[in-house]
Amino acid sequence: MKRDLIASALLILPALALAGFGWMGTDTTTQIPVHWGLDGQPDRHGGRVEAFLLLPAIMIVLTGVFAILPLVDPRGRNLQRSRVVLDTVRLGVLTLLLFVQGILVSLGLNWIGPDEVTFVPTLILSAVGALYVLLGNVLGKARPNWFVGIRTRWTLSSDLSWDKTHRLTGRLMVAGGLVLLAGVWALPPERQIWLVLVSALTPAAIGIVYSFLVWRSDPTRQTLTPDDVT
């Protein structure tokens, strides 16, 4: 756990430093874009607290949540065996939030001007696509647990369904991430949301259906025992 906290701190501390830098470079009247519409234009602005402090706070909370997951998961031993997946999710999400924090501070300090502000959603969605690729590459290594992965009644009652579903879904996530990573630069802002939905929902939907099909053909299905939930 100590190693995990140190790794998370290496991402949280730069986010806090950026927050302090942005805070000192702005005043109480500063309004920073914090939300974008489907047309790529900012449709809501916020003050310094929301723009500079919210994401570091979320990063700290997420670090605490990930620290306690193995302690509260009934199959905590399997979650420990899925450490590469858990670490990738934790560090990947924290890195994404740090990236967004850098963008918000740049907006507050006018390093990103009015002409470039419409590219912000594209930048963020590209980072999300990269995160999909990273997660997809390790998803097949997840072991049955209650918090990380495709957790259907079929994957949780069939180890074969769990393994095959996560291998397939991982490949689909990599493909979806690559499509998102490249596609957002080829589409106008108002169409990017559809690419996001397809990239995110297609692997999940196929994985859920596939988990049932594998479960149905598994002669050892319903393998959960009392020892697995203690």
Order of alpha helices (4+ residues) and beta strands (2+ residues): alpha-beta-beta-alpha-alpha-alpha-alpha-alpha-alpha
